[in-house]
Amino acid sequence: MSRSTRLLRLLQVMRGRRQPVTAARLAEVLEVSERTIYRDVADLIGQGAPIDGEAGVGYILRPGLFLPPLMLSEDEVEAVMLGLRYVDQRGDDVLQAAASVALTKIGAVLSPQAQAQMTNPLSLPGPPRTFPQNATSLDELRTAIRDQVRLDIRYRDEQERRTERIVWPIQLGFMDQARVLCTWCELRQGFRTFRTDRIVAMTRLDRYPTQRTDLVRRLRAHLDSLAN
């Protein structure tokens, strides 16, 4: 993340805490080193942030610092709320937790009027779905996508036929009835999707020989061509 974003996140983490929080804990939350926390806190104090504490003891943000409100229109607030509630209903545990944290962060910097709209939204997603159990966690698939590694998957189709494929994982798709892994399939030499609940087993291999950004672009073009 950029330095300005990290500083804002640091203030958000400290905001509302009644007890000092250690540099080690701040470093863990922001996924940086303690040295970076010490430097960022010193910079914030230099810019006038009312932070008390010291290295080895912990830091606390005194009352009086008001972060600028996040300026969103009523429709923008509605869109954000609908999206986060959709994720809360259809996402896995990781995305549900992230949606909850995002909702808290966004609510903390919205205007009072927008906060009231968050409490009483105009739109709601459909009823929550129950998804089949996965043999392989979505978090493992998400990590494989980020690492851009080839996967050897054992797959069971709807006729209970089992196949083995080498695929390049690109994205996860959250559909109404299922969750799917979007891939480039070496066997078919083309883009294929696999329901995550039918992936019986998975083995990580080496890094695939291209950039994921390029695969995403090509996948979008492929899906657009099918839609047309």
C-alpha positions, 0 to 999 in steps of 0.5 A, spaced: 500 500 500 502 507 499 505 510 505 499 515 505 494 509 505 498 506 511 498 512 515 491 513 514 490 506 516 494 506 522 490 512 525 484 508 524 487 502 528 489 507 533 482 510 533 477 509 539 482 504 543 482 506 550 488 503 552 495 503 549 497 499 543 504 496 542 508 497 536 508 489 535 500 489 535 500 495 530 505 492 525 501 485 525 495 488 523 498 493 518 503 487 516 509 491 516 515 491 521 515 494 527 521 499 525 516 502 520 511 503 525 516 507 529 517 511 523 510 512 521 508 514 528 514 519 529 511 522 522 504 523 524 506 526 531 510 531 527 504 532 523 500 534 529 497 528 530 495 527 538 499 521 539 501 519 546 506 513 548 513 511 546 517 505 543 516 499 548 510 501 552 505 502 546 501 508 543 494 511 544 490 516 540 488 522 544 481 525 543 480 531 538 483 528 532 477 528 527 479 524 520 475 528 514 469 525 512 468 520 506 464 524 501 459 519 498 453 521 495 446 517 497 446 512 491 454 511 492 453 509 500 447 505 497 451 501 492 457 500 497 452 497 502 449 493 498 455 490 495 458 489 502 451 485 504 452 481 498 459 479 500 457 477 507 451 473 504 455 469 499 462 470 500 467 465 504 469 466 511 475 470 509 471 475 505 465 475 510 470 478 515 473 483 510 466 485 509 465 486 516 471 490 517 470 494 511 463 496 513 466 499 520 472 503 517 467 506 512 462 507 517 467 511 522 469 516 516 462 517 513 458 523 515 452 523 520 447 523 515 450 517 511 451 513 517 444 513 518 443 511 511 447 505 513 443 503 518 436 503 514 438 502 507 434 502 501 436 496 498 437 489 500 440 483 497 436 476 496 436 471 501 442 468 503 444 461 500 447 455 502 453 453 498 456 445 498 462 444 502 469 444 499 474 439 500 479 445 498 478 451 502 477 458 498 483 461 502 488 456 499 485 457 492 485 464 493 493 464 495 494 460 489 491 465 485 495 470 488 502 466 487 500 465 480 502 457 481 499 452 476 495 447 480 494 439 479 486 438 481 482 432 481 475 434 479 468 430 480 463 432 475 456 432 476 455 425 473 461 423 478 466 422 473 473 424 475 478 427 471 485 430 473 487 437 470 493 442 470 490 449 471 492 456 471 488 459 477 485 466 475 479 468 479 474 466 484 467 467 481 461 467 487 455 465 483 448 464 486 448 457 486 455 455 486 462 458 487 467 457 481 474 457 480 476 460 473 482 457 470 486 456 463 486 449 462 492 446 459 488 439 457 483 443 453 488 449 451 482 454 453 479 458 459 475 453 463 471 454 470 470 448 475 466 448 481 470 449 487 465 444 491 467 439 486 475 439 486 476 433 490 484 435 491 489 440 489 496 440 489 501 446 488 506 446 482 510 451 479 509 458 477 505 459 470 509 462 465 505 468 464 502 474 468 496 473 471 494 480 469 494 478 462 490 472 463 485 476 466 484 481 460 484 475 456 479 471 460 474 478 460 475 478 452 473 471 452 467 472 456 465 478 452 465 474 446 461 469 449 456 474 451 456 477 444 
